[in-house]
Amino acid sequence: MGVQHFAGAAYRALTATKDGPSLYDVCDPLLRDHRGGDAHLAKFYRTALNNIALRPLLRRAGLAELRDETRLMHLRNALIQARDADNPDWSAVGRPVASLLDTLQLNHPQPKPIAQPIRMPAMTEIEAAIRLCGKHLLRSFGKHGFIPTYAAFNLIGDPDVRGLEFLSALTGLNARGYKNSTLLFNLARVFIARSPASQLINPPWRGIAEPMWEPVQIRHRSAYYDAFFTEALLSYVETGLASDDAVAAQDVIAAMVKFCLGPSREAVRAHDGGIVDVISALAPAPHPRFSRFFAQIKQDLGFGIYVPDCDTTACSFSAATQAGANDAILDQPLVDFYAGYQVGDGSNEPLVTVPLNDNIDYDGGIVTWIDNLAGERPYGNDLDPTLNLDVLEVSFRNCARWRIVETPARLATLRRIVDFQRRLVASGHFANPRSHIYYLPELYCAYFGRCYAAFIALPPAAQRAIDPDDAFAIMRGKVLDYVREELIAIEMNPFDAALALIALGHLGAEPAAFAPALHCILRQLGEGGRRGPFKAYEWNKMKTPTRILVGGPEVTSAFVLMGLALARRAMLQQRYAPR
């Protein structure tokens, strides 16, 4: 979007006709200067919503239905209960906000179909782009001492969170601060989405993955990110194109693996009472590298306590395994630990306390959040399909080390995750954004490809033991069809295209299918300006307390690098295949 769009949207927001009470008319009397009760609610309001950037845009955003004094009173009474009650009835608190959320008309992107290119780009162009991306990652590490990733808020919220989902989050989350932020962010969503400010805060974009608009982005470091940057640099080295960068790349890989398995390590209690080392996405300060300002903002927004998760643990173990690390932590059979977080036959379905994606069958899936040693789980728990692909992938990479095939309980755990994925793909729900908590369907496809590649690298006997019904072959066909017929047939941005290449490359698609994604990437090369070859796009997200995107120019470079490397390998194999 150009300057003209943003200027016009800002003008319309600042001069709009006010149709009823605004967010500030509702909340100022209750929260602006209030002292007492739950102090965090008022502090959050002053920090996140009543600030000099947002207030001018929303001061004229009113809701006509709140002219009804009875309805306004019910909303204010709900906020008063959230503020003053020792143990609020969160379902009652949320109902007035939920009814307002159900008035919103928010949709996922629907990119237009595009004409498919006929020719493939030149190999020299592909290789030049790979080198640019690899050098960008190394240069960024050299500048910062780590490869940064960024978080950004889109206050319009997620299209999949409507009234029912909001209530399930409000009642299923555990930490009061996180409930507070979820409550107020979702109240603010209504005023934003139904006002001209929506075009400023949530402008349209090209493709599926959302661009991350500047200027407010929170730079930080996480073991989860380092794990994927490790995979990207391993891919760079494996292409043989790193040349003079190879030694530097290996040094950076070693440093990132050390960060994942060292400062990010956290001891937790397994369900059998034993102590297990897992990996936390946010290591203790100062390792996440937040600025002092954003460290305080993080606290104010309700993220004061952060606990480990199953996904960061899986991806960190996988990256370390691929890099050839020999840390004793890798000898832990993670699959035993994950079994304690596996949903089974409805008997432990209460593990999923925030069922934002209850359109899917959870049986056999692994939930996200791990209780810390104090027993805290501030975000309740949810279940994401892509996370479960990562659990499978790390288990396949360590199949022999963890003696999975030889251990019936471990084999049973994996088979149940495979069956969870089989049902998801067979139903078509994998292509529905609502089915996912932290990722887009296109990223699920890329990660499925990554998981599939680890699976087919297993000895045939191990493949048959884990997947006796050939579920992976069936899923491969359906995911490939989706990527070919849906993803690469529409307008893409470079991040979309990179994910398509990763899926197509790992799943063994014919090289001719790569053409649309390759052209998209090479056409947009340089769009990032001084920050890198490409712009920042949505890699993963949170739907609570509002829509929080994670990505960055370096993330785009990493995924483009991996996608191009896979495409190049397939093209070279085709070129030199026996005729």
C-alpha positions in Angstrom: 0.0 0.0 0.0 1.2 3.4 -0.9 1.4 6.7 1.1 -1.9 7.8 -0.6 -3.8 4.9 0.9 -2.5 5.5 4.4 -3.0 9.2 4.2 -6.6 8.8 3.0 -7.4 6.2 5.7 -5.9 8.4 8.4 -8.0 11.4 7.3 -11.2 9.4 7.2 -10.5 8.0 10.7 -9.8 11.4 12.1 -12.8 13.1 10.6 -15.4 10.3 10.7 -18.9 11.0 12.0 -19.3 9.6 15.5 -22.3 7.2 15.6 -22.4 6.4 19.3 -20.2 6.0 22.3 -16.5 5.3 21.5 -14.1 2.9 23.2 -13.0 5.8 25.4 -16.5 6.9 26.3 -17.0 3.3 27.6 -13.7 2.7 29.3 -12.4 6.1 30.5 -14.7 6.4 33.5 -13.9 2.9 34.6 -10.2 2.5 33.8 -8.4 5.7 32.9 -7.7 7.0 36.4 -8.9 4.1 38.5 -6.9 2.8 41.4 -7.8 -0.4 43.2 -9.2 -3.7 42.2 -7.1 -5.6 39.7 -4.5 -3.0 38.9 -3.4 -4.8 35.7 -6.6 -4.2 33.9 -6.4 -0.4 34.2 -2.7 -0.4 33.5 -3.2 -2.5 30.4 -5.9 -0.1 29.2 -3.7 2.9 29.6 -0.7 1.2 27.9 -2.2 -0.6 25.0 -5.4 1.3 24.1 -5.4 4.8 25.7 -2.1 5.8 24.0 -1.2 8.8 21.9 -1.0 6.7 18.7 -4.4 4.9 19.0 -6.6 7.4 20.7 -6.8 10.0 17.9 -7.7 7.3 15.4 -10.5 5.8 17.6 -11.9 8.8 19.4 -14.6 9.2 16.7 -15.2 5.4 16.3 -18.6 4.9 17.9 -21.1 2.1 18.0 -24.7 3.0 17.4 -26.1 0.1 19.6 -24.3 1.5 22.6 -26.7 4.5 22.5 -29.0 2.0 24.2 -28.3 2.8 27.9 -29.2 -0.7 29.0 -26.7 -2.3 26.7 -24.0 0.2 27.6 -24.7 -0.5 31.3 -24.3 -4.2 30.8 -21.0 -3.7 29.0 -19.7 -1.4 31.7 -20.9 -3.7 34.5 -18.9 -6.5 32.8 -15.8 -4.4 32.8 -16.4 -3.4 36.5 -16.6 -7.1 37.4 -13.3 -7.9 35.6 -11.7 -4.9 37.4 -13.0 -5.4 40.9 -14.0 -9.1 41.5 -11.4 -11.4 43.2 -12.6 -14.2 41.0 -14.7 -12.9 38.1 -17.2 -15.0 36.2 -15.4 -14.7 33.0 -18.2 -16.1 30.9 -20.5 -13.4 32.2 -17.8 -10.8 31.7 -17.3 -11.8 28.1 -20.9 -12.1 26.9 -21.5 -8.4 26.1 -18.2 -8.2 24.2 -18.9 -11.5 22.4 -22.3 -10.2 21.1 -20.4 -7.1 19.7 -17.8 -9.3 18.1 -20.5 -11.2 16.3 -21.4 -8.1 14.4 -18.0 -8.0 12.6 -17.5 -9.0 9.0 -13.8 -10.1 8.8 -12.5 -12.5 6.2 -9.3 -14.2 5.3 -7.5 -13.0 2.2 -8.9 -14.3 -1.1 -6.2 -13.7 -3.7 -7.1 -13.6 -7.4 -6.2 -16.4 -9.8 -3.2 -15.6 -12.0 -2.0 -16.8 -15.3 0.7 -19.4 -15.0 4.2 -18.8 -16.5 5.3 -21.0 -19.2 9.1 -21.0 -18.9 11.3 -21.7 -15.9 13.7 -19.0 -14.7 17.4 -19.4 -15.4 19.4 -21.4 -12.9 21.8 -18.5 -12.5 19.0 -16.3 -11.2 18.0 -18.9 -8.7 21.5 -19.4 -7.5 22.1 -15.7 -7.2 19.0 -15.4 -5.0 20.2 -18.2 -2.8 23.5 -16.5 -2.2 21.8 -13.2 -1.4 19.6 -14.8 1.2 22.4 -16.8 2.8 24.6 -13.7 3.0 21.7 -11.7 4.5 21.4 -14.2 7.3 25.1 -14.2 8.0 25.4 -10.4 7.8 22.5 -10.1 10.2 24.1 -12.4 12.7 27.3 -10.5 12.4 25.6 -7.2 13.1 23.4 -8.3 16.0 25.1 -11.3 17.5 21.9 -13.3 16.6 19.5 -13.4 13.8 16.5 -11.2 14.9 12.8 -11.9 14.4 10.0 -9.4 15.0 6.6 -9.4 16.5 3.9 -7.0 15.5 0.3 -6.4 16.6 -2.7 -6.2 14.2 -5.4 -4.9 16.4 -8.1 -5.9 13.9 -7.7 -9.3 15.4 -8.0 -12.7 13.8 -11.0 -13.4 11.5 -11.5 -16.8 13.2 -12.0 -15.3 16.6 -15.7 -14.3 16.9 -17.9 -14.3 19.9 -17.8 -18.1 20.7 -14.1 -18.4 20.2 -13.5 -15.3 22.3 -15.5 -16.7 25.2 -13.7 -20.1 25.0 -10.4 -18.2 25.2 -11.5 -15.9 28.1 -12.7 -18.9 30.1 -9.9 -21.3 29.1 -6.8 -19.1 29.7 -5.4 -19.2 33.2 -3.4 -16.1 33.9 -5.5 -13.1 34.9 -3.3 -10.7 33.1 -3.7 -12.6 29.9 -7.5 -12.7 30.3 -7.5 -8.9 30.9 -5.5 -8.3 27.7 -7.8 -10.7 25.7 -10.9 -8.9 27.0 -9.8 -5.4 26.2 -8.1 -6.1 22.9 -11.3 -7.9 21.7 -13.4 -5.0 22.8 -11.2 -2.6 20.9 -11.4 -4.8 17.8 -15.1 -4.0 17.5 -14.5 -0.2 17.4 -11.6 -0.6 15.0 -13.2 -3.0 12.5 -16.4 -0.9 12.3 -14.7 2.4 11.7 -12.5 3.9 8.9 -9.5 3.2 11.1 -9.8 -0.4 10.0 -8.3 0.5 6.6 -5.3 2.1 8.3 -4.7 -0.7 10.9 -5.5 -3.6 8.5 -4.8 -2.5 4.9 -5.3 -5.0 2.1 -2.3 -7.0 0.9 -1.1 -9.2 -1.9 -1.1 -13.0 -1.3 -2.0 -14.9 1.8 0.8 -14.3 4.4 0.2 -10.9 5.9 3.0 -8.3 5.5 4.3 -6.9 8.8 3.8 -3.2 8.6 6.3 -0.9 10.3 7.0 1.0 12.4 6.0 -0.9 15.6 7.8 -4.2 15.6 9.3 -5.9 18.6 12.7 -7.4 17.9 13.6 -10.5 19.9 15.4 -13.8 19.9 13.9 -17.2 20.4 15.2 -20.8 20.3 12.3 -21.6 17.9 13.6 -19.0 15.4 17.2 -20.1 15.8 16.1 -23.7 15.0 14.8 -22.7 11.6 17.6 -20.3 10.9 19.9 -23.3 11.6 18.0 -25.4 9.0 18.2 -22.5 6.5 22.0 -22.2 6.9 22.4 -25.9 6.7 20.5 -25.8 3.4 22.8 -23.0 2.2 25.9 -25.0 3.0 24.5 -28.1 1.3 23.9 -26.3 -2.0 27.6 -25.8 -2.4 26.9 -22.2 -3.1 28.2 -20.8 0.2 31.8 -20.9 -1.0 33.6 -18.3 1.2 30.7 -18.2 3.6 30.8 -21.9 4.5 33.0 -21.6 7.6 31.1 -18.6 8.8 27.8 -20.4 8.3 29.0 -23.4 10.3 30.1 -21.1 13.1 26.7 -19.4 13.2 25.0 -22.8 13.1 27.0 -23.9 16.1 26.2 -20.7 18.0 22.5 -21.1 17.4 22.4 -24.7 18.4 24.3 -23.8 21.6 21.7 -21.1 22.3 18.8 -23.6 21.8 20.3 -26.3 24.0 21.9 -24.0 26.6 20.2 -20.8 27.7 16.9 -21.9 26.4 16.9 -25.2 28.3 14.4 -25.6 31.1 13.7 -28.5 33.5 10.1 -29.6 33.8 8.2 -32.4 35.4 7.0 -35.3 33.2 3.7 -36.9 33.8 5.4 -39.9 35.5 7.0 -37.5 38.0 10.5 -37.5 36.5 12.4 -34.4 35.4 12.9 -33.7 31.7 14.8 -31.0 30.0 12.8 -29.1 27.3 13.3 -25.9 25.4 11.6 -22.6 26.1 10.8 -20.2 23.3 11.8 -17.3 25.5 14.9 -17.9 27.6 15.4 -15.8 30.8 16.6 -12.2 30.4 18.8 -11.0 28.8 18.8 -13.7 26.2 15.6 -12.7 24.3 17.2 -9.3 23.6 14.1 -7.2 24.1 14.8 -3.5 24.5 14.1 -2.2 28.0 11.0 -0.5 26.7 9.5 -3.6 25.1 10.5 -5.8 28.0 8.2 -3.6 30.1 5.5 -3.6 27.4 5.6 -7.4 27.4 5.0 -7.4 31.2 2.1 -4.9 30.9 0.4 -7.0 28.1 0.1 -10.0 30.4 3.2 -12.0 29.2 4.9 -11.8 32.6 5.2 -15.6 32.9 6.3 -17.6 29.9 6.4 -21.4 29.9 8.0 -23.9 27.5 6.1 -25.4 24.6 6.2 -28.7 22.7 6.9 -27.1 19.3 10.0 -25.1 20.3 11.3 -28.3 22.0 10.7 -30.4 18.9 12.2 -27.9 16.5 15.3 -27.3 18.6 16.0 -31.0 19.0 15.5 -31.4 15.3 17.9 -28.6 14.3 20.5 -29.8 16.8 20.2 -33.4 15.4 20.6 -32.1 11.8 23.6 -30.1 12.8 25.3 -33.1 14.3 25.2 -32.0 17.9 26.0 -34.6 20.5 24.6 -33.0 23.6 23.2 -35.5 26.1 19.8 -33.8 26.1 19.2 -35.3 22.6 19.3 -38.8 24.1 16.0 -38.1 26.0 13.3 -39.9 24.1 11.0 -36.9 23.8 8.2 -39.1 22.5 7.8 -40.5 26.1 7.3 -37.0 27.4 4.9 -36.0 24.6 2.7 -39.0 25.4 1.8 -37.2 28.6 0.4 -34.3 26.6 -1.4 -36.4 24.1 -5.2 -36.2 23.8 -6.7 -39.6 24.1 -10.2 -41.0 23.4 -11.8 -38.0 25.0 -10.6 -39.1 28.5 -8.1 -36.2 28.7 -9.6 -33.8 26.2 -9.8 -31.2 29.0 -6.1 -30.8 28.2 -7.4 -28.5 25.4 -8.9 -25.6 27.4 -8.8 -23.0 24.6 -10.5 -24.9 21.7 -10.4 -22.1 19.1 -10.2 -24.9 16.4 -12.8 -27.2 17.7 -13.8 -28.0 14.1 -11.1 -30.7 14.1 -10.9 -34.0 16.0 -8.2 -33.6 18.6 -7.8 -37.3 19.4 -4.1 -38.4 19.2 -2.8 -34.8 19.0 -0.2 -33.2 21.3 -1.1 -30.0 23.0 1.1 -26.9 22.9 2.1 -25.6 26.4 4.2 -27.4 29.0 3.7 -26.8 32.7 6.7 -25.3 34.3 8.1 -26.7 37.6 5.8 -24.5 39.6 2.9 -26.0 37.8 2.0 -22.8 35.9 0.3 -22.8 32.5 -0.8 -19.2 32.0 -2.2 -19.7 28.5 -4.3 -22.7 29.3 -3.7 -25.1 26.4 -4.6 -25.5 22.8 -3.7 -28.0 20.0 -2.2 -27.0 16.7 -1.8 -29.4 13.8 1.5 -28.0 12.5 3.1 -28.5 15.9 2.2 -32.1 15.7 4.0 -32.4 12.4 7.1 -31.1 14.1 6.7 -33.7 16.8 6.6 -36.4 14.2 9.6 -34.9 12.3 11.9 -34.9 15.3 10.8 -38.4 16.2 11.6 -39.6 12.7 15.0 -38.0 12.8 15.7 -39.7 16.2 13.9 -42.9 15.5 16.9 -45.2 16.0 18.4 -43.2 18.9 15.1 -43.3 20.8 14.4 -46.9 19.8 10.8 -46.0 18.7 10.1 -49.0 16.6 11.4 -51.4 19.3 9.3 -49.7 22.1 5.6 -50.5 21.8 4.4 -47.5 23.8 6.5 -45.1 21.7 5.4 -46.6 18.5 1.8 -46.3 19.6 2.2 -42.6 20.5 3.5 -41.9 17.0 0.9 -43.9 15.3 -1.8 -42.0 17.0 -0.3 -38.7 15.9 -0.1 -40.0 12.3 -3.8 -40.9 12.6 -4.6 -37.5 13.9 -2.9 -36.0 10.8 -4.6 -38.5 8.5 -8.1 -37.5 9.7 -7.2 -33.8 9.4 -6.0 -34.1 5.8 -8.7 -36.6 4.7 -11.4 -34.2 6.0 -9.9 -31.2 4.1 -9.8 -29.3 7.3 -6.0 -28.8 6.9 -6.8 -26.2 4.3 -9.1 -24.2 6.6 -7.4 -21.4 8.5 -9.7 -22.0 11.4 -8.2 -25.4 12.0 -4.9 -23.9 12.9 -3.9 -21.9 16.0 -0.4 -20.5 15.2 0.1 -21.1 11.5 -1.5 -20.7 8.0 -2.6 -23.7 5.9 0.2 -23.0 3.5 2.7 -23.3 6.2 1.1 -26.5 7.3 1.8 -27.8 3.8 5.4 -26.7 3.9 5.9 -28.3 7.3 4.1 -31.5 6.1 6.7 -31.6 3.3 9.5 -31.3 5.9 7.9 -34.1 8.0 7.4 -36.3 4.9 11.0 -35.9 3.9 12.1 -37.1 7.4 9.7 -40.0 7.1 10.8 -41.4 3.8 14.4 -41.1 4.9 13.7 -43.9 7.4 14.5 -47.5 6.6 11.5 -49.2 4.9 10.9 -51.4 7.9 10.6 -48.4 10.2 8.2 -46.7 7.8 5.9 -49.8 7.7 6.0 -50.0 11.5 5.0 -46.4 12.0 2.6 -46.1 9.1 1.2 -49.6 8.2 -1.8 -48.1 6.4 0.2 -45.9 4.0 -1.4 -42.7 5.5 1.6 -40.6 4.5 1.2 -41.6 0.8 -2.5 -40.6 0.9 -1.7 -37.3 2.7 1.1 -36.5 0.3 -1.4 -36.6 -2.6 -3.9 -34.4 -1.0 -1.4 -31.8 0.2 0.2 -31.7 -3.3 -3.2 -31.2 -4.9 -3.9 -28.3 -2.6 -0.5 -26.6 -3.3 -0.8 -27.1 -7.1 -4.5 -26.2 -7.5 -4.9 -23.6 -4.8 -1.7 -22.0 -3.5 0.3 -21.5 -6.7 -2.7 -20.8 -8.8 -3.4 -17.4 -7.1 -1.5 -14.2 -6.4 1.4 -14.9 -4.1 3.9 -12.8 -2.2 7.5 -14.1 -1.7 6.7 -15.8 1.6 3.7 -17.7 0.1 5.9 -18.7 -2.8 8.7 -20.0 -0.6 6.3 -22.1 1.4 4.9 -23.5 -1.9 8.4 -24.4 -3.0 9.2 -26.2 0.3 6.1 -28.3 0.0 6.5 -29.1 -3.7 10.2 -29.8 -3.3 9.9 -32.1 -0.3 6.9 -33.9 -1.7 8.6 -34.7 -5.0 6.5 -32.6 -7.4 7.7 -32.3 -11.0 10.0 -29.3 -11.4 7.7 -27.6 -13.9 5.3 -27.0 -11.0 7.9 -24.7 -9.4 7.6 -22.0 -12.1 4.9 -19.8 -10.6 6.6 -19.6 -7.2 10.1 -19.2 -8.6 8.9 -16.3 -10.8 7.1 -14.6 -7.8 10.3 -14.8 -5.7 12.7 -13.5 -8.4 10.3 -10.8 -9.5 10.1 -9.4 -5.9 13.8 -9.8 -5.1 15.0 -6.5 -3.7 11.6 -5.4 -2.3 13.1 -5.3 1.2 15.3 -2.4 0.4 18.1 -1.8 3.0 16.6 -4.3 5.4 17.2 -7.3 3.2 16.3 -9.0 -0.1 12.6 -9.3 1.0 10.0 -7.7 3.3 8.8 -9.2 6.5 5.7 -11.5 6.3 3.6 -13.5 8.7 5.5 -16.7 9.6 3.4 -17.6 12.7 0.9 -15.8 14.8 -1.1 -15.8 18.0 -4.9 -15.4 18.0 -5.0 -14.4 21.6 -4.9 -11.9 23.2 -5.2 -10.4 19.7 -3.6 -11.1 16.3 0.2 -11.0 16.9 2.3 -11.7 13.9 5.9 -13.0 14.0 8.3 -12.8 11.1 10.9 -10.5 9.7 13.1 -9.8 6.6 15.5 -12.5 7.9 12.7 -15.0 8.2 11.6 -14.4 4.6 15.2 -14.8 3.5 15.5 -18.1 5.4 12.4 -19.6 3.9 13.1 -18.4 0.4 16.6 -19.9 0.7 15.2 -23.3 1.8 12.5 -23.2 -1.0 15.0 -22.2 -3.7 17.5 -24.8 -2.6 14.9 -27.6 -2.9 13.8 -26.3 -6.3 17.4 -26.1 -7.5 18.1 -29.7 -6.3 15.0 -31.1 -8.1 15.9 -29.2 -11.3 19.5 -30.4 -11.2 18.3 -34.0 -10.6 16.0 -33.7 -13.6 18.7 -32.3 -15.8 21.2 -35.0 -15.0 18.7 -37.9 -14.7 19.4 -40.8 -17.1 17.3 -40.6 -20.3 
